């Protein structure tokens, strides 16, 4: 048996408009479309995107397959993590492309510059750049009492 993707955990998301999502992820995050399969009626069964060294599968909402987008569910409890060389530029560009700021980029106690956006399709993305390589006990020593307003401070 041959594998087109490495074995392991992958991410598969559902969106209301696959073409618009591919365009957004390509422009905002540098994704490149690798494979696309459509149903006979034209709906996108799945698209495989390369995002850096990783892959992201996305499918158009197909309710009869229980493939539903965050807008149908009233939101998404899942956050996608994208590690970048320059979080500030990527964050700003994603917002310019239509993402909503959920948490502005800031220096975080765990050693990353980190922020959160919600894309136009309802998916949450944490964008980050590692600034320090910390041991677990170093992070534990830096943990603040807790977020007071839904965000952490550095």
C-alpha positions in Angstrom: 0.0 0.0 0.0 1.3 3.5 -0.8 0.5 6.6 1.1 0.1 10.1 -0.5 0.1 11.6 3.0 2.3 10.6 5.9 0.5 8.5 8.5 -0.6 10.4 11.6 -3.2 13.0 12.7 -4.6 15.3 10.0 -7.1 18.2 9.9 -10.3 18.1 7.9 -12.6 21.1 8.1 -16.0 21.9 6.6 -16.9 25.2 5.0 -20.0 26.7 3.3 -18.1 27.8 0.2 -15.1 25.7 -0.8 -13.9 27.9 -3.6 -14.0 31.0 -1.4 -12.2 29.1 1.4 -9.4 27.9 -0.9 -9.0 31.4 -2.2 -8.8 32.8 1.4 -6.4 30.2 2.8 -4.2 30.6 -0.3 -4.0 34.3 0.0 -4.0 34.7 3.8 -1.8 31.7 4.8 0.0 30.7 1.6 -1.8 27.5 1.1 -1.4 25.6 -2.2 -4.2 23.4 -3.7 -2.9 19.8 -4.3 -6.0 17.7 -5.1 -9.7 18.5 -5.6 -12.6 16.0 -5.9 -16.1 17.0 -6.6 -19.4 15.2 -6.5 -21.4 14.8 -9.8 -23.6 17.7 -8.7 -20.5 20.0 -8.5 -20.2 20.2 -4.7 -16.7 19.9 -3.5 -16.2 16.6 -1.7 -12.7 17.6 -0.6 -9.7 19.7 -1.4 -6.3 18.9 -0.1 -4.2 22.0 0.6 -0.5 22.2 1.5 0.0 24.8 4.3 3.7 24.9 4.9 4.9 21.3 5.5 1.4 20.2 6.6 -1.8 19.3 4.8 -5.3 20.6 5.4 -8.4 18.9 3.9 -11.5 20.9 3.5 -14.9 19.9 2.3 -18.0 21.9 1.3 -20.9 21.5 3.6 -22.8 18.3 2.6 -25.5 17.8 5.2 -26.5 14.3 4.0 -22.9 13.2 4.8 -23.0 15.0 8.2 -20.4 17.4 6.9 -21.5 20.7 8.3 -19.8 24.1 8.6 -19.4 26.1 11.8 -22.2 28.5 10.6 -24.7 25.6 10.6 -23.5 24.5 14.1 -23.5 28.0 15.6 -19.7 28.1 15.8 -16.7 25.8 16.1 -15.0 24.6 19.3 -11.9 23.8 17.4 -8.8 25.9 16.9 -6.3 25.4 14.2 -2.7 26.3 15.1 -0.4 27.7 12.4 3.3 28.4 13.3 4.9 31.0 11.1 8.1 32.9 10.7 6.4 36.3 10.9 3.1 36.1 12.9 2.5 39.9 12.7 2.5 40.1 9.0 0.4 37.0 8.5 -2.1 38.1 11.2 -2.5 41.6 9.6 -2.9 40.1 6.2 -5.5 37.6 7.3 -7.5 40.4 8.9 -7.2 42.5 5.7 -8.5 39.4 3.8 -11.6 39.3 6.0 -10.6 37.4 9.2 -12.0 38.7 12.5 -9.6 39.5 15.4 -10.4 37.3 18.4 -7.1 38.1 20.3 -4.5 40.5 19.1 -1.0 39.4 18.6 1.1 39.7 21.8 4.1 38.2 23.5 2.9 35.3 25.6 4.2 33.7 28.8 4.9 30.4 27.0 7.5 32.0 24.8 5.6 32.7 21.6 4.2 35.8 19.9 0.6 34.7 19.5 -2.8 35.9 18.3 -6.1 34.4 17.2 -8.4 35.2 14.2 -11.7 33.7 13.1 -11.7 33.2 9.3 -14.7 34.2 7.2 -15.9 30.6 7.3 -16.1 30.4 11.1 -12.9 28.6 11.9 -10.6 29.8 14.7 -6.8 30.1 13.9 -4.1 30.7 16.4 -1.2 32.2 14.6 2.2 32.2 16.4 6.0 32.6 16.1 8.2 30.9 18.7 10.4 33.5 20.4 11.9 31.4 23.2 12.5 27.7 23.8 11.3 27.1 27.3 11.3 24.1 29.5 7.9 23.1 31.0 8.9 24.3 34.5 9.9 27.7 33.0 6.5 28.0 31.4 4.8 26.9 34.7 6.7 29.6 36.6 5.4 32.3 34.2 1.7 31.3 34.1 -0.4 34.4 35.2 -3.4 34.0 37.5 -5.8 33.7 34.5 -7.4 35.6 31.7 -9.7 38.3 33.1 -11.3 39.4 29.8 -11.0 36.2 27.6 -7.4 36.9 26.7 -4.0 36.1 28.2 -1.4 38.8 28.7 2.3 38.3 28.1 
